[in-house]
Amino acid sequence: MNTYSKYCPNVFVAKCEERHEKGETILVTTKYSKENEHIVHNLVMECGGFFYYSITRADGFNCQERAKRKAEKYEQAAINADRRSKEFFQKSEKHADFLSLGEPIKVGHHSERRHRKMIEDAWNNTGKMVAEMDKAEAYRDKAEAWERHSEDINLSMPESIEYYRARLEKATAYHQAMKEGKIERSHSYSLTYAKKAVNEAQKNYDIAVKLWG
């Protein structure tokens, strides 16, 4: 049986009992016993009698698609909250004509209980309306946050090779320009931080090549 194994941040590889060929389609089982079809890419390591392969979903599902689905989910939740808010508003307005008259409660009168119930219902429904409005706003904030990630590229994607190559070239050029004095150092650690960015970009690029090259 093939299972998932964490390789590095954002990346899961297939832990396999048998060897597989690049381009082969295999089933990988989650910890919840769900099977997903994956395409095999590179053998990234052998350990403990197992073979670890970089993989991509055969149906094209990736971190970008996940972000899009999350955004759609929260946008739909916001729409539902808006609908409930409007429904509570309509309920709160049920006796608006009478309550707007400002009639005092006639204590001891047969209408007292009904009058108090009208006020209580209007108040409760108004509170629920506001709560649903707040939920809708929170859901939309989450939808927007996930939407911003819908174009992200990370090491779990074959496209990460070109992405991190560009990042490495940019970081290297920036570091070199700073060393040559073409870019002003804003503080004493500027060059150190620039070199750190180069190292990080190089590390990610090397991992991308190993996974997808």
Disulfide bonds with the S-S distance in Angstrom:
none
